[in-house]
Amino acid sequence: MFDAFAWDEWGDTVTQFWTFSGQEGTSAGTVILTILGVALMLVSFFGFVLLEEGKLAKQAAKLRATGALDRPPDAPAEG
């Protein structure tokens, strides 16, 4: 079997690697990468909401142009 574990044993060095242990093993890169990830997630979510809002506005404009929004729900379509 292929052994891909980078250390000889499981110790403090392994547990502090890319973790938020609060000890000297925590690097600034980990914190920066996490902050950038959260920021990118929030920007993506905001962009998704704007995209879907635009789609809904276009569909509502099409429905208003046909008069579909002016009729009661159970009224037959004209024409």
C-alpha positions in Angstrom: 0.0 0.0 0.0 1.2 3.6 -0.8 1.9 5.6 2.3 1.3 9.3 1.6 1.4 10.5 5.2 4.1 13.2 5.3 5.2 12.6 9.0 6.6 9.6 10.8 4.1 9.9 13.6 1.0 11.8 14.6 2.2 14.7 16.9 1.8 18.4 17.6 3.3 19.4 14.3 0.6 17.5 12.4 -2.3 18.8 14.5 -1.1 22.4 14.1 -0.7 22.3 10.3 -3.5 24.3 8.7 -5.6 24.4 11.8 -6.8 27.1 14.1 -5.0 25.8 17.2 -4.1 29.3 18.4 -0.6 28.2 19.0 2.5 29.1 17.0 1.6 26.6 14.3 -1.2 28.8 13.0 0.0 30.8 10.1 -1.2 34.1 8.9 -1.8 32.5 5.5 -4.5 30.3 7.0 -6.3 33.3 8.4 -6.0 35.3 5.2 -7.2 32.4 3.0 -10.2 31.8 5.3 -11.1 35.5 5.2 -10.8 35.6 1.4 -12.9 32.5 1.1 -15.7 33.9 3.3 -15.6 37.2 1.3 -15.8 35.3 -2.0 -18.7 33.3 -0.7 -20.6 36.4 0.3 -19.9 38.2 -3.0 -21.0 35.1 -4.9 -24.2 34.9 -2.9 -25.0 38.6 -3.5 -24.3 38.1 -7.2 -26.6 35.1 -7.4 -29.4 37.1 -5.7 -29.0 40.0 -8.2 -28.9 37.5 -11.1 -32.1 35.9 -10.0 -33.8 39.2 -9.3 -33.1 40.3 -12.8 -34.6 37.1 -14.2 -37.7 37.6 -12.1 -38.0 41.2 -13.3 -37.8 40.2 -16.9 -40.4 37.4 -16.5 -42.7 39.8 -14.7 -42.3 42.4 -17.5 -43.2 39.7 -20.1 -46.3 38.6 -18.0 -47.4 42.3 -17.6 -47.1 42.8 -21.4 -49.4 39.9 -22.1 -51.9 41.1 -19.5 -51.5 37.8 -17.6 -51.0 39.6 -14.3 -54.2 41.7 -14.7 -56.5 38.7 -14.8 -57.8 36.7 -11.8 -56.1 33.3 -11.5 -59.1 31.3 -12.6 -60.2 33.5 -15.5 -59.8 32.0 -19.0 -57.2 33.4 -21.2 -58.4 35.8 -23.9 -57.7 35.3 -27.5 
